[in-house]
Amino acid sequence: MSTGTVDPIVRLVGVTKLFGDIRAVDDVSLDIAPGSVTCIVGPSGCGKSTLLRTINMMEHIDAGAIFVDGEMIGHQVRGRRRVEVSKAQARKQTLNFGMVFQQFNLFPHYTALENVTVAPTLVGGLSRDGARAVGRRALEQVGLSDRTDHYPNELSGGQQQRVAIARALAMEPKVLLFDEPTSALDPELVGEVLSVIRGLAATGATMLIVTHEMRFAEDVADEIIMMDAGRIIERGAPADVLHNPSTDRAKRFFAHSVGSRPDPNRTESLP
């Protein structure tokens, strides 16, 4: 986890995303420090996932700007005008991010290793052998070194999500984005995925995580952000946001969603 004052690796300035008359993301400004873990929480429909999709350039923003290592992404300034970058430049900029979705989105006819090596080969330009070496390391990192030749239908939901995490890791992104990574899992499989994310946090990976797992967020996050109606209404250290929020809206939300404080020493097995 990060310490001290450093330049942000990701900076959002007044980011707004409209869907018709709806402000799905409304004037959001946010700095993400390198090596930090930021959890975004809030009620359904508050703009959490949309915010991630704007950062990953899956959604065009209607106002504001997003910077990675000081470089504006998605747009560039020409004279007094802001214009979209070329498709080639946009594809290059998206490599800054590794996205893990709610659904696993694995190719059913590819093995775990093949699913992980597709992007390093086709996008990263690695040789087949080089991509396989990277893929094996990524699968080992998520505890699946013994499942490289298994197909998705031979894996549990938790194992499939861990393959999806390995796929993101294989591209060596600057920032990992997680969009409710456990929401599609049976309850007994949630722990193994959260354990992998905890392990990544311990390595100093920069992560932005949309989650409804409040005890996990309290355990792993440097900062928790609560969104409501497209805006950030609470932000700060986990203990402050979860247990002493300043707004009535947050107090009502956390009264229904925050359980007992987690045991920081608990672990989950990775089958």
N, C-alpha and C positions, 0 to 999 in steps of 0.2 A: 504494500500500500504506500501511497505517496506521502511525503513529508516536505515541509518547507514551502517556500513560494517559488513556483516555476511557471514558465510560459505555458499556456494551455495547448494541448495537442489538438483539441477541437474547440472552436468558439462559434456560438450561435449569437447573432445580433438581430433582434427584432423579427425573428422568423415567423411568418404567417402563411398558412395554407387554407385556402377556401374551397369548399364544395358547394357551389351555388351561393346561397346567402349564409351558409353555416361556416363559422370560423373554427375549423377542426383544430388548428394550431393558431394561437392568437398572440402575436407579439412576444415570442419567447426568446429570451436571452440567457445564455448558459455557457460556462467555461468548464471544460473537462481536462483535468490535469493528467499528464502521462503517468501511467502506473496506478491510476485510481480506479475504484469501482463505484459507479453511480447507479443506484436503483431508482426507477421511476414507478410510482404507484398511483392509484386513484381508481375511481369507479369506471365501469364499462362505458365506453363512448366519450371519455374525457380527452382523448387526443394522444394517448401514450404511444400507441403503435404508429399512428400517423407521423408523430415526431420522429420516430426511428426511421421511417421510410423517407422522410425529407433529408435526414442526415446521409442516408445511403443512396440518395438521388433516385429513389424509386418513385418519388412524388416531386413534381416541380413546385417550388415555393412561389408564392404570389407577392411577397415582400420580405425584406430583410436579406441577410447574407449568412453563409456558412463558410468557415475557414478551417483548414487542416494544416497544421504547422505553418500558419500565417498565410497560406495560399487560399484564395477564394475558390470554392468548388462550384461547379454547375454553371457559373457565369463569369464573365470577365468585363472589365470596363474599357470601352473604346471611346476616347474623347469624353463626352459627357453622358454617354449612353451605356447602359448595362445590357449585354447581350449574352445569349447562351453560348457555352463553349461547343466546339465541334463534337460529333459523336465519338470520334477517336479519343479526344481529350477526356470526355466524360467517362468512357470505359476505363481509361488509365486512372482517373481519379477515384472511381469506385473500388479500385484495388486497395485503397487505404483501409477498407472496411471488410470484415468477415461477418456475414449475417447468419444467424441461426433462428429459424422460424418456429412457429407453433407446430406446424406439420413438418414431417421429416424430409419430404420431397426427395427421396432417394430413387435412383433408377432401379426398378425391380429386377431387371435382367442383368445387372452388374453386381459383382461381389462387393463386400465392404471396401476392400482395397481399391477396386476399380472405381467405385463411387468417389473415393477420396482423391484419386489421381487424375480424374477428368480435367478439372480446372488447371492444375499445374502443367498439364500437357498442352491443352488447347489454348489456354489464356496466358499461362506463365512461360510457355515455350521450352519447358524442360524435356529432356529426352525421356523415353519410356523408362529406362533404368533409373534415371535421376528422380522421376516422379514417383516411382515405386518406393525408392528409399525414403523420400519425404513422406509418402503416405504411411509407410510402416512406422516411422517415428511418431506421426500424428496419432495413429491408432494406439500405439503404445502409451502415448500421453493420456489418452482417455480410458485406458485399461482394457483395450480390446486387441492386444497383440495376438491372442489366440483365436480371433474371429475374422482374420483377414480374408479368408476364402469363403465365408458364409454369405448367402444372399439375404436380402432384407426379410423375406418371409421365414427365414431360419433364425431370426433375431427377435428378442423382445422389443417392446416399444422403447424402453429405456436404452437398450443397446442401439437401436436405430437412431435415437436422438444423439447418442454419443458418437456415432458415425458421422452425423451431420455436423457436430462440433469439430470432429477431426477434419472434415472437409473444409471448414472455415479456417482452421489452424494451418492447413497445408499451404495456404496462399500467403502465410506470414503477414497478416494485415497489421496495421498500426493500432486499430481499434476493433474490438469484438462487440457486436450488437446482438442482443438476445431479446426476442419478442415472445414473452410468455413461454419459455422453453419447456415448461412442465405441464402446460394446460391440457395437452392431448394425451397425457399418461394416466394409467391407472394409479391410484394412490400409493400402492406398494412399490412402484417403480420410480417415484419422484425422487427419493433419496439418493439414488445412484447418480442421477444427472446433476443434482445440486452438489454432490460431493466432488464431481469433476470440475464444476465451476469454482468451488472453493479452492481446489488445487490450482486452477489457473490464476486466481487472485493471489495466491501465495507466491507465484512466480513473477508477479509484477505486471501481469497483462492488464492493459487498459480496457475496461469493460463498461458498457452502458446496458443495463438490464431492465426491461419491463417485466414486472413480476407481481403476482398476487400473494406470493409466499412471504408474509410479513416477518416471520421469525427468521427466515433465511436472509432477508434484506437487512435485518438488524445485525445479524451475525457477520455478514460479509462486506457490507457497504461502507465506504468512506463518507458518502453523502447520500441522503434520501431526498428525492423530489416528489412532491405530490402535485398532480395536475387535476384540474376541474374545469370543465367548459373550455378546454383548449389553452388554459393559462396555468402557469406555475403559481400555486397559492401557498405552498410551504416548501422550505428547503433547509437543510442543515444536517448536523450529526444525527445518526439514527436514533439515539436515545431521546434527543430533543424533539424530533419530528414525530416519532411514534408515541411517545409517552407524555409530551408536554407541548402539543401543537398550539399555535397562536390563534387560529381561526376557528369559528364555530363549525364551519363545514368540515374541516379536518377532524375536529373533536368527534363529530357524529360518525364520520367514516371509520376512524380508528377504534371507536368504541365497539364496533361490530366486527372488526377484522384483526385486531391485535390480541394474541393470546399471551401465555406466559413467556417470560424471557427464555430464549433457548440456552441449552447447555453448550458452551463453546467447545467443549472437548468431545462432543458426540461425533461419531463417524458413521458412514454408511458403506456397506460392502459393495464391490463392483464385480458382479458375476460375469 
